[in-house]
């Protein structure tokens, strides 16, 4: 039993090591498709749409490989600036496995 506990404690840091993903900052209502909120529009501005949806009560989210992941720390600085943009996001997967805790965002040029 002591060996199992020791192995668990040694392996635990590997599970919560920061990781970097590339994707887009969006909102939980629109997810991967901002056009749904602007029917008939020729172009949709992901930045403005994301900010409007968040102001209306939606939460910031992150899209990576077509999958929408919730952002645990909604007050992270620069989320608003990065809204709708492709970013390099560094963080850790939260314990629930369904959200990410951001430690760094860099907008891709």
C-alpha positions in Angstrom: 0.0 0.0 0.0 2.8 2.4 0.9 4.5 1.8 -2.5 1.2 2.5 -4.3 0.8 5.8 -2.4 4.4 6.8 -3.1 4.0 6.0 -6.9 0.8 8.1 -7.0 2.5 11.1 -5.4 5.5 10.8 -7.8 3.2 10.5 -10.8 0.7 13.2 -9.8 2.7 16.2 -11.1 2.8 14.7 -14.6 -1.0 14.8 -14.8 -1.2 18.5 -14.2 1.8 19.7 -16.1 1.1 22.8 -18.3 0.3 22.1 -21.9 0.1 24.4 -25.0 -2.7 24.2 -27.5 -3.5 26.2 -30.7 -7.1 27.2 -31.2 -9.6 30.0 -31.0 -11.1 32.0 -28.1 -14.9 31.9 -28.5 -17.9 31.8 -26.3 -19.9 28.8 -25.0 -23.1 29.8 -26.9 -21.6 30.1 -30.4 -18.8 27.6 -30.0 -17.4 26.9 -33.4 -20.0 28.8 -35.4 -20.6 32.5 -34.9 -22.6 32.6 -38.2 -25.6 31.1 -36.4 -26.0 34.3 -34.3 -25.9 36.5 -37.4 -28.2 34.8 -40.0 -27.9 36.3 -43.4 -24.7 38.2 -42.6 -22.0 37.9 -45.4 -19.2 37.9 -42.8 -19.2 37.4 -39.1 -16.7 39.1 -36.8 -15.8 36.5 -34.3 -14.3 39.1 -31.9 -17.4 41.2 -31.7 -19.7 38.2 -31.6 -17.8 36.6 -28.8 -17.7 39.8 -26.7 -21.4 40.4 -27.3 -22.3 36.9 -26.3 -20.2 37.1 -23.1 -21.8 40.4 -22.2 -25.2 38.7 -22.6 -24.2 35.9 -20.2 -22.3 33.4 -22.2 -18.9 32.2 -21.0 -15.5 32.4 -22.8 -14.5 29.1 -24.3 -11.7 27.6 -26.3 -12.0 25.7 -29.6 -9.2 23.2 -30.3 -9.5 20.7 -33.2 -13.3 21.4 -33.4 -13.9 20.6 -29.8 -15.2 23.4 -27.5 -13.6 23.4 -24.0 -14.8 25.7 -21.2 -12.3 28.1 -19.6 -12.3 27.8 -15.9 -10.7 31.1 -15.1 -13.1 33.5 -16.9 -11.4 36.6 -15.5 -8.0 35.8 -17.0 -6.5 39.0 -18.4 -6.6 39.4 -22.2 -9.5 37.0 -22.8 -11.4 40.0 -24.2 -8.5 41.1 -26.4 -8.1 37.5 -27.7 -11.8 37.0 -28.4 -12.3 35.5 -31.9 -8.6 35.2 -32.5 -6.4 32.2 -33.1 -4.2 31.8 -30.1 -1.5 29.7 -28.5 -3.0 28.9 -25.1 -1.0 27.4 -22.3 -2.7 25.9 -19.3 -3.7 22.9 -17.4 -6.7 20.6 -17.9 -9.0 21.1 -14.8 -9.8 18.2 -12.6 -13.2 17.8 -14.2 -11.5 17.1 -17.6 -13.9 19.5 -19.3 -12.3 22.8 -18.8 -8.9 24.4 -19.0 -7.2 26.7 -16.5 -5.2 29.3 -18.5 -1.8 30.4 -17.5 -0.8 32.2 -20.8 -2.5 33.4 -24.0 -0.5 34.6 -27.1 -2.5 35.8 -30.1 -1.1 34.2 -33.3 -0.3 36.7 -36.1 
